[in-house]
Amino acid sequence: MADDLPARERTLSGDRPSSPRSRTDHEPSSRVPAAGSPGAEAVQAGVPGDSEEMPRVHFTRRQLIGTVVFIVCAVAFLYFALPRLVGLKDTWTRIQKGNGWWFALAAFLEACSFLGYIALFRAVFVRGESRIDWRESYQITMAGLAATRLFASGGAGGIALTAWALRRSGMEARVAACRLVAFMALLYGVYMLTLVVDGLGLYLGVFPGMAPFAITIIPAIFGAVVVVIFLSVSLLPTDFDRLVKRWSHGGRLGRVAGALAAAPATAATGVRTALSLLRTRNPALLGALAWWGFDIGVLWASFHAFGVSPPKGVIVMAYFVGMLGNTLPLPAGIGGVDGGMIGAFSAFGVDVEVSIVAVLAYRGFAFWLPTLPGAVAYFQLRRTVHRWQREPVEA
């Protein structure tokens, strides 16, 4: 099977062809240091040669106090001040009057969403021999999701933690980067394609519900542009970074140009890997649909808990439009997603009072519920990595 490394380089570097179970057609091959080289002992011990530390978030006392104050104020505003502004006297009383059976279904759907995420993780990252079993998969995904939820910023915290765990499991850096891009491409490919399909469907009247241009066609255009960009990136040559460096005639300028070209080269490799995975028709890849679909189901169940049932197309579109708030660098992501969803539902003509209590109930399941297990998984992952460092990799 062909790699993204040129054949001549693979031959010179001594790489052996990979097992079909361990890599797809477009992943870079892992280079094993020769015996006696500085990195050989690390590989034999099952850890990367460089001494990477677990990603940590460092706060000064002022930053920590500011973050806590912001979270408390944001929660107070969302759960107490905002409802009063729109005429809801007691949000908690309204939420407590919700149907308990629908809330139980919401909790079940949220658990199914996380199972889908873990299944997708394993389909992309765990192929062939690996130290990452189901337990480790749970630890990495839950810890990463907790980091994503707590620090927002487009999920950068979760990506960094996942990349670190993959490296400490013994996965070569370029392979880990390639598979991370493939994972994100599969996950957010569903997001963008849904924006296109649901946005056009609502606007053209295929799906029932109001269809304001601003939150149907504009998101659909955005999704289509992102899909086209990623598919275009996949057309870059496999050795794009080397070509750029060569075209720059070497030297310092060539090194800088090559370094800048490394990111799109890695993105191209990852997108091609995602497309190759889709061609395998592995059922576990449906985890991407499960992750979004069941989470949307939590929002749907939250509305039903209060006796309201907006059109399904409206729920899906408002959900994804609101999720764009995750890109805002807000502590714990509080305010961005909540406000975005409530605003989107209001634009679709859903009663604002019901939207507030339904979205806040949804956030209780989707955000706060998994945060504690994710924090526990973080410490479990630390112990797992320490165990990996003590155990040699089986031949």
N, C-alpha and C positions, 0 to 999 in steps of 0.2 A: 504494500500500500504506500502511496506517495505521501511524503511529508511536505511541510512548507519550507524546510531547509533544502537548498539545492543538493542534488544527488552527489556532486563532487565533494561538497563539504561534509556530507554524512559519511562518505567513504574515508576521507582524510581524518575525520575525527574518531573513526573506529566505532561508530554507532551501528548496532545491529538492527535489522528490521524488527519492527514491533509486532507484538501479537495483535490480531484483529480485535481481541477483546479489550485491549488496553488503550488503544488510541484510535481516533477517527482519521479520515484521509488527510485532514488539514492541520493536525497538531504538530508543533515542533518537537523534535526528538529530544530526549534527556541525555545529557552527556555524563558518563561516569568517569571520575578522575582515575588516573592510572595508579596502581599500587605504589605507595611511597610518596605520592603527591600530597600537598597540604590538605586537600579536601577529601582524601580517600578515607581517613579515619572517621570523619563525620558521616560519610555516606554509609560506611560499614556499621556505624552505630545507629543509622536510621534517621539522622537529622541533617539539615542543610549545613554546608560548610561554614556559612557566616553565622555570627551570633546575633540572631534577631531576638528582640524582646517582645513580649506580648503587648499589643497596643493598649495604651493607657490614656486616660484623659486627665490632664493636670490642671487643677484649678487653684488660683490664688484664693485667699480667704474672701477678698472682695468679690471675685467672680462667683464663688460658690454662694455667697449671701445674695448677690444680685440675681443669680439663676433661681434660687429658691423663692425669693420674693416675687420674681416674674411669674413663676409657675403658680404660686398661691394666688396672686392677683388675677391671672388669666382664668384659673379655675373658678374663682369667686365671681368674676365677671360673666363667664359662660353659664354657670349654674345658678347664679342668683340675680346679678344686675340685668343681664340681657333679657331673661324672662319677664322681669318686672317692667322693662321698657316697652315690651310688646303686649303687656296685659296679663301675663301669667303670674299669679300671686305666689305660688309655691311650686317650684319645679320638682322638688323631691316628692311632694305629695302626688303630683301628677304622674311621676315616674312609678311611684309605688302602686298606683292604681292600674298600671299596665298588667296585661294578662300574663300570669306566671308561666303558663304552658308555652306561649310564644317566646318568652325569655329563655326557657329551657331549650327550645329548639334553636334559638340564636347561639347559645353556648355550645350546643352540639355542632352546629354548622361552623363555628369558629375553630373547633378542634379539627374538623374535616379539612378546613383551609390549611392549617398547619401541617397536617399529614400530606396534603398535596405538595406543599413546599418541600418537605423532606424527601418525598418521592422524586421530585424533579432534581433536587440536589444530588441524589444518588445516581440518577440516570446520566447526569452530566459529569460528575466528578469521580464516581466510584465505578470504574470499569477495569476489569482484570484484577490482578492482585493488589490489595490495598489494606492499609491498617484501619481504614475508616469503615466501621461496621454500623449497624443501625443505631446503636447507643451513641457512638461518636457523631454520627450524622445528626442526631437529635441535639446533642450538645452544641455543635457548630452552628446549626441553623437557628436554634432558639437564642443562643448568645448573640449571634449576629442580628437577629430581628430585634432583640432588646436594645442593642446599640443603635440600630436604625431608628427605632421609635423614640429613644431618649434624646438622641442628638440630631435627628432630622438631617438637614443639608443634603437632600437627595440620596440618603442611604450610605454616605461615605464611611461612616463609622462601622456599619455592618460589613461593608466590602473589605475594609482594612483588616477587621478581625478574622473574616473568613479566609482572606489571602494568607494571613499569618498562620492560621491553623493548618491550612493545606501545605504550606512550606514545612512546618514542623512535623507533619506526617511523613515527610520524605519526598513530596512531589517537587519536581524541578520547577524553578521559578517561571520559565517561559511557558511550560505546560499549564501551570496554575493560572497564569495571566490569561492564556488562551481560553481555558475552560471557564474562567470568571466572565469573560466577555461573552462567550457562548451562552452561559446561564442567564446573564442579563438580557441578551438579545432574545432568547426564547420567552423570558418572563415579560419583558416590556414590549415584545412584538405583539403579544395578546392585547396589551393595553392600547397600543396605537391602532391596531386593526379594529378593535372594538369602537374606538373613537370615530373611525371612518364609517364603519357599518351602521352603528347606532345613530350617529349624527345625521348621515344622509337618510337613513330610514325614518327618523322622526321628522325631518324637514320635508321629505317627499310624501309623508302621510302613510308610509308602509307600516310604521309602528304607531299606535295610538298615543295621544298626548300633545300638549302644546309644543311649539317648535320655534322658539326665538332664534333668530339667525346667529346672534352672538354666542350662544352656548350649544349650537348644533353644527352649523357649517364651519365656523372658525376653528373649533376643536377638531373637526374632521379634516380640515386642511392641514392643521398642525400635525395630526397623526400621519397623514399621507406623506408629508414632507419628511418626517423622521424616518418612515419606512424606506422611502426612496434614497435618502442619504445613506442609511445603513446597507442597503443592497448595492449602492454604488461603491461604497467603501470595500465591499467584498470583492470587487473587480480589480483592486490594486494588486500588482505583482507580488508574488510570495517573498521576494527579496527587495521590497520597495525601499527599506532603509539603506540597504547596501548600494542600491542604484543611485539614490539621492547623494550618498556620500561620494560615490564615484563621479557623478556629474559635477559635484562641487570641487573636483580636482584635489581631493584629500586635504591635508593640512588642518589647521584649526577650524577654518570655515567648514570643511568637509565633516569634521567630527561633530560640530554643532548641528549642521544640517541632518546628519545621520541620527543624532540623538532626538531631534525634533520629529523626524520621520518614523521613529520607533513606535510611537503611540498609534498612528494610523495603520502601521504594519501589523501591530498586535491586534488592533480592532478588526482588520481584514481577516486575519487568521481565525479569530474568534467567531466572526459571523459565518465564515465558510464552515467552521466546525459545527455551528448551530444548524446550518442547512444540511450538513451530512448526517447529523443526528436525526433530523426530521425524516430523512430518507430511510432510516432504519425502522421506522414505525414502532419504536419502543413504546408500549402502553404507558410506561412511567412518565413519559413526556407530557401526558395529559395532566400531570401535576401543575403545570402552568395555568391551565384552565381551572383546575380545582382551587388553586390559590386565590384567584380573583373571584371566581364564581361563587364559592362558598362564603367568601367575605361579603360579597354583595348580598348574598342570602341573609346574612346577619342584619344588614340594614333593612332588607325587605321584611324580615320577621319583626324588627323593632317597630316598624310602622304598623304592622298587623296587631302588635301588642296593644296599640292605642286605638284600634278599630278603624284604621285608615289604610287604604290600599291604592297608592298612586300607580299609574301605568308602569309596567316593568321596564319599558324603554326609558322612561323618565328617571326611574331609580338608578338604572345603569349609567346613564349620562351624567346625572348629578353626582353620582359616586366618583366617577373618573375625573370630572372637572374639579371636584373638591380635593381629590388626591394630589392635584398639582400643588396644593398648599404645602406638601411635604418638602418641596424644594426650597421653601423659605427657611433661613437659618434661625428658627425660633427654638428656644430651649424646650425639649420634649415635644416639639412640633405642635404645641398647644396653640390653638387659635387659628392657625392657617387652614388646616383640613376642616375643622368644625365650621368656621366661618364660611369657607368656600362651599361646603355642602349645603349649609342653610341658605346661603345666597342663591345657589343654583336651583334649589327646590322652590324658593320664592319666585324666581324668574319663570319657572315652569308652572306657576299658578297653584302650588301646593300650599295649604294653610300654614302660615309661618309659625304659629304656636305649636302645631303638631310636628312640624319640621324640627323645631328646636328640641323637643323632648325625645323625638325618635333618633335624631342624630346624636344627642348626648347619651342616650341609652346604647346606641351602636358603639360609640367610642368607649363606653365602659367595657364592652366585650372585646372589641378589636384592639384597643390600646392598653387599657389598664389591666385587663385580665391576664394577658401573657407576659406582662412586665416582670412579675415576681418569678415565675418559672424561668424566664430568660436570664434573670440575675443569678439564680441558682445554677443554671447551666453554664454560666460564665466561669464560676468557681470550679464546677465539675470539669470543665474543659482544661482549666489550668492543671488539675491533677492528672488528667489524661495525657497532656503534653509532657509532664514530668515523667510519667510512666513510659512514654515513647522514647524519651531520652535515655532511659536506663535499659531499654530492651533493644537487642540487635534486630535488624530486619532479616526475616527468614529468606533463605535462598530459594 
